[in-house]
Amino acid sequence: MHFAIYGAGGLGAYYGARLTEAGHDVGLIARGAHLKAIQDHGLTIHSPVGDVHLPRPTATSDPADIGEVDVVVVAVKTWQVVEILQTMRPLVGNRTLIVPFLNGVEASDQLAAAYGKDRVLGGLSRIFCEIQSPGVIRHLNPGAYVEFGELDGRLTDRVESLCEAFMTTGAETKASKNIRAALWEKLLMVGSWAGLGALSRSTLGEICAQPELRGLADRAMDEGIQVGKSQGYPLDKNLKENLWALYQNLPYDSTASLMRDILDGRPSELDAWNGVIVRFGQQTGVPTPVHEFTYHALLPMERRARGEVLNTASRIG
């Protein structure tokens, strides 16, 4: 299959490399120093399941250099989806599928509004990857999981075909009958602790080890589960237990991209993680005090990173 990975950061570059290694035709869309390093020195993946080096991958900042493909994997930040709705058009033909790999729950609907529901699938990946240095990706957990589904819950041949393609990367794959519920569970996987990690400047291991922080993360899970149920999602009854088991198996020094972005002064996915749980909770009358505090306490840093001017008229003392 012919793929375009729009957003070849940690996750996007990892799957782009694995798909290329498996014989698929892949174009990577990246930018800045990361793109230049890939173009000059190739793409390197350091992974507990095997390293990869692609000496000359197809990499560009201009989708027109790639043209129409079978599948566009959207792996930008959630807040960048609106920005790329027009720039990705050269990749999309009459038979192109668009699959977002993002942590939020709203990207598929944004893409469907622009390109039509018939061209968009729901997709998710459970993997921890980061850019170690320009052109070099660090894969943290020993495995990868992907899930795809039609937004209306049907099982279709195109979902099965996409699963088969990603099986060649070594990832565990699933064709979903309820991708929206799966996306909500994925949101809780990161949204329950990432903001707390940014506030406390703590790794996932430190959050799990400190009873006070662990308790807050546990309450954040409860809030997210209740909000998800209020949306009608059939969430796994063992979701909390499964999340804690997953956390215990990740490296002690694991951090989320939201935490790294906020602490480095970059725009983050705060609104799509903690913010969306707060908004949906308000819509359905579900209290979300841990998420509300986390979201509101991080908002000043988020707004500064976006260049938004804060009101400085009121002063105390």
CORNORUR-V504601 format. One record per residue. PHI is phi in whole degrees, 0 to 359 (none if undefined). NEAR is the number of other C-alpha atoms within 12 Angstrom. D_CENTER is the distance of its C-alpha to the mean C-alpha in Angstrom with 1 decimal. Layout:
# CORNORUR-V504601
phi: <PHI:PHI>
near: <NEAR:NEAR>
d_center: <D_CENTER:D_CENTER>
This chain:
# CORNORUR-V504601
phi: <none:258:246:239:258:271:111:272:276:301:292:298:293:300:290:300:293:293:294:297:302:276:103:278:270:230:247:259:248:222:203:64:297:297:298:299:296:297:293:275:234:89:246:241:243:258:216:293:255:124:281:222:227:255:292:219:288:286:218:204:259:246:304:297:292:262:80:294:228:284:221:256:267:268:230:279:290:302:285:268:302:301:293:260:304:269:291:274:302:299:275:256:253:294:246:283:261:245:230:278:246:233:275:276:240:248:296:300:290:296:291:295:296:272:242:99:297:289:255:241:252:271:212:208:224:250:200:243:227:210:281:287:199:308:84:232:249:253:263:269:263:280:157:207:223:230:218:229:196:293:294:265:90:288:263:234:298:290:293:298:295:293:299:297:296:283:298:290:276:91:282:287:234:213:269:265:268:209:293:293:295:296:294:293:298:295:302:291:299:256:290:282:225:297:295:296:296:294:297:264:54:240:285:300:299:293:296:293:277:265:305:294:290:301:296:295:297:296:293:297:300:303:299:297:295:294:295:300:295:293:274:88:278:279:283:300:295:259:302:300:301:293:295:296:295:297:300:294:265:267:303:302:269:297:230:266:300:301:297:297:294:297:290:268:77:256:302:235:264:306:294:276:255:294:299:291:293:296:297:294:296:295:294:251:77:262:294:223:298:293:293:298:298:300:298:290:290:270:302:302:294:297:291:297:296:268:77:279:278:274:287:250:289:268:230:251:91>
near: <26:29:39:50:46:49:39:43:44:42:41:42:51:47:50:47:48:38:35:32:28:22:17:28:27:39:42:51:41:35:23:18:19:32:31:24:26:37:27:20:20:26:43:38:37:29:28:18:19:21:21:30:25:32:21:23:36:34:40:31:28:25:31:22:20:29:26:27:32:30:40:46:47:46:38:37:35:33:26:26:33:22:17:27:28:17:21:37:27:22:37:34:18:17:19:30:39:48:47:45:43:41:45:44:39:31:37:42:29:28:36:25:17:24:26:20:20:25:29:35:47:48:47:43:41:36:35:37:34:33:30:20:20:28:39:35:36:31:36:32:27:24:26:30:27:38:39:46:38:34:36:21:19:20:22:20:14:27:34:23:22:39:32:25:33:38:24:25:29:24:27:23:28:30:33:29:26:29:35:36:36:36:40:42:41:38:41:42:40:41:46:47:47:47:50:44:36:37:30:25:26:27:30:37:27:28:33:32:19:17:13:15:29:27:20:29:37:30:25:38:39:33:33:45:38:32:35:36:25:23:24:16:22:23:28:19:15:15:27:27:16:19:30:27:14:26:35:21:20:27:22:19:22:33:33:39:37:40:35:26:27:34:27:17:21:21:30:38:39:48:33:34:45:45:34:31:46:33:25:32:27:21:16:18:17:24:25:34:26:32:44:31:21:35:38:23:23:35:29:23:30:32:24:20:22:20:13:13:13:15:10:7:7:7:6:5:3>
d_center: <22.6:21.7:18.1:16.6:13.3:12.6:10.8:12.0:10.5:9.9:7.8:9.5:12.8:12.8:12.8:14.9:17.4:17.6:18.2:20.8:22.4:22.8:24.7:22.4:22.7:19.6:19.3:16.8:16.2:15.8:18.0:20.1:21.2:18.5:19.7:23.3:22.9:21.5:24.3:27.0:26.2:23.7:20.3:20.5:18.3:19.5:18.6:20.4:20.7:22.3:22.0:21.8:23.3:23.4:26.3:26.0:22.7:22.6:20.7:21.2:20.1:21.9:20.7:24.4:25.1:23.2:24.4:23.8:21.7:21.3:17.5:15.0:11.5:9.5:6.9:7.9:7.1:7.6:11.1:11.8:11.7:15.3:16.4:15.8:17.2:20.6:19.9:18.3:21.4:23.2:20.8:21.5:24.7:26.4:24.7:21.2:18.3:15.0:11.9:8.5:5.5:3.1:3.4:6.8:9.8:11.6:10.2:12.3:15.3:15.1:15.1:17.8:19.9:20.1:20.6:21.8:20.6:22.3:19.9:16.5:15.0:12.2:9.8:7.4:7.4:8.6:9.2:9.7:10.3:11.5:14.0:17.3:19.3:19.4:19.3:18.6:15.5:15.7:14.4:15.0:15.3:17.9:16.1:13.2:12.5:11.5:12.7:13.9:16.2:18.2:17.6:21.2:21.0:23.2:23.1:23.9:24.9:22.0:19.5:21.7:22.0:18.3:18.1:21.2:19.8:16.8:19.4:21.0:18.2:19.1:16.1:17.0:16.5:17.2:18.3:17.6:20.2:18.1:14.5:14.3:15.4:13.0:10.0:11.9:12.5:8.8:8.7:11.8:10.8:9.2:10.9:14.2:14.7:12.5:14.7:17.7:17.0:17.0:20.2:22.0:20.7:20.2:18.3:17.0:20.4:22.3:20.8:21.8:25.2:26.3:27.6:27.1:23.4:22.8:24.7:22.6:19.4:21.3:22.4:18.9:18.0:21.2:20.5:17.2:18.9:21.8:19.9:18.2:21.7:23.1:20.8:22.4:19.6:21.3:19.3:20.3:23.3:22.4:18.8:19.8:21.7:19.0:16.5:19.2:20.1:16.7:16.8:20.3:19.5:17.0:18.7:20.4:19.1:15.3:13.6:10.2:9.0:10.2:13.4:13.9:13.5:15.8:18.3:18.5:19.2:16.3:14.6:11.6:9.2:12.1:13.2:10.1:10.1:13.7:15.1:14.3:15.8:18.8:19.3:19.2:21.4:23.8:24.0:25.0:26.9:24.9:25.2:22.2:24.1:21.7:18.7:21.2:22.6:19.4:18.2:21.6:22.4:19.4:20.0:22.8:20.8:18.0:20.9:22.7:19.7:19.7:23.5:24.4:28.0:28.5:31.9:34.2:37.4:37.6:38.6:39.7:42.7>
